[in-house]
Amino acid sequence: MDTDGTSDRVVYWHRDLPPVFANVLGEGEVEATSARVAGTLANRDRLWEQCLAEMMAAAQVRLEQEVGRRGGRYAHVLNETIDTKRDDRTGETWLHGRFDYVLME
């Protein structure tokens, strides 16, 4: 925490609320994906967790980049949509996420 009581935190997810003094600048959306993995049934739970962790980490980075690019201080993620994607030609599967957020200063 800074001396003025603020946090270095940029992204607030769902029920985590940004500081009360933050003002809304606008809304936005970012997308993120995981790495592609073999789309087999073997180890699918482990692969799902791995892909989910990768996609969420990528979303965090993308949100922080967008906050900086758009001149804000915080992003409050309100909604997310996660889909499974598949390339039948290669047999690979990955996760794709879309994240709706409010940009705040």
C-alpha positions as CSV (number, residue, x, y, z in Angstrom):
1,M,0.0,0.0,0.0
2,D,1.1,3.5,-0.8
3,T,1.3,6.2,1.9
4,D,-1.9,7.8,0.6
5,G,-3.8,4.6,1.4
6,T,-4.0,3.4,-2.2
7,S,-2.9,0.1,-3.5
8,D,-0.6,-0.8,-6.5
9,R,-3.3,-3.2,-7.6
10,V,-4.8,-2.4,-11.0
11,V,-7.3,-5.1,-11.8
12,Y,-10.3,-5.8,-9.6
13,W,-12.3,-9.0,-10.4
14,H,-16.1,-9.1,-10.0
15,R,-16.9,-8.6,-6.3
16,D,-13.6,-7.1,-5.4
17,L,-14.2,-3.4,-5.5
18,P,-11.8,-0.7,-6.6
19,P,-11.1,2.2,-4.2
20,V,-14.2,4.2,-3.4
21,F,-12.6,7.4,-4.7
22,A,-12.2,6.0,-8.2
23,N,-14.1,7.7,-11.0
24,V,-15.5,5.9,-14.0
25,L,-13.9,6.8,-17.3
26,G,-15.6,4.3,-19.6
27,E,-16.1,0.6,-20.4
28,G,-14.1,-1.8,-22.5
29,E,-13.5,-5.4,-23.4
30,V,-10.3,-7.4,-23.7
31,E,-9.7,-10.9,-25.0
32,A,-7.2,-13.5,-24.0
33,T,-6.3,-17.1,-24.9
34,S,-4.3,-19.9,-23.4
35,A,-1.7,-22.0,-25.2
36,R,-2.9,-24.8,-27.4
37,V,-2.8,-28.3,-26.0
38,A,-3.5,-31.7,-27.3
39,G,-7.2,-32.2,-27.4
40,T,-7.3,-35.7,-25.9
41,L,-9.4,-37.1,-23.0
42,A,-6.2,-38.1,-21.2
43,N,-5.4,-35.7,-18.4
44,R,-8.2,-33.3,-19.5
45,D,-8.8,-32.0,-16.0
46,R,-5.2,-31.1,-15.5
47,L,-5.0,-29.6,-19.0
48,W,-8.2,-27.5,-18.4
49,E,-6.7,-26.1,-15.2
50,Q,-3.4,-25.4,-17.0
51,C,-5.2,-23.6,-19.8
52,L,-7.4,-21.7,-17.4
53,A,-4.5,-20.4,-15.4
54,E,-2.6,-19.4,-18.6
55,M,-5.6,-17.6,-20.0
56,M,-6.4,-15.7,-16.7
57,A,-2.7,-14.7,-16.4
58,A,-2.9,-13.4,-20.0
59,A,-6.1,-11.5,-19.2
60,Q,-4.5,-9.9,-16.2
61,V,-1.7,-8.6,-18.4
62,R,-4.0,-7.4,-21.2
63,L,-6.2,-5.6,-18.6
64,E,-3.2,-3.9,-17.1
65,Q,-2.0,-2.9,-20.6
66,E,-5.4,-1.4,-21.5
67,V,-5.6,0.6,-18.3
68,G,-2.2,2.2,-19.0
69,R,-3.0,2.7,-22.7
70,R,-6.3,4.4,-22.0
71,G,-5.0,6.6,-19.1
72,G,-6.8,5.0,-16.2
73,R,-5.6,3.6,-12.9
74,Y,-8.0,0.6,-12.4
75,A,-10.1,-1.9,-14.3
76,H,-13.1,-3.5,-12.6
77,V,-14.0,-6.7,-14.4
78,L,-17.7,-7.2,-14.4
79,N,-18.3,-10.1,-16.7
80,E,-16.3,-12.8,-18.4
81,T,-17.1,-15.4,-21.1
82,I,-14.9,-18.4,-21.5
83,D,-15.1,-20.7,-24.5
84,T,-13.3,-23.8,-25.5
85,K,-11.8,-23.6,-29.0
86,R,-10.6,-26.6,-31.1
87,D,-8.6,-27.0,-34.3
88,D,-9.7,-30.4,-35.8
89,R,-6.9,-30.3,-38.3
90,T,-4.2,-30.3,-35.6
91,G,-6.2,-31.9,-32.8
92,E,-5.4,-29.0,-30.5
93,T,-7.7,-27.3,-28.0
94,W,-7.4,-24.0,-26.1
95,L,-9.4,-21.5,-24.1
96,H,-10.6,-18.1,-25.2
97,G,-11.9,-15.5,-22.8
98,R,-13.7,-12.2,-23.3
99,F,-13.6,-9.8,-20.3
100,D,-15.9,-6.8,-19.9
101,Y,-14.6,-4.1,-17.6
102,V,-15.1,-0.6,-16.3
103,L,-12.1,1.7,-16.7
104,M,-11.6,4.0,-13.7
105,E,-9.2,6.7,-12.5
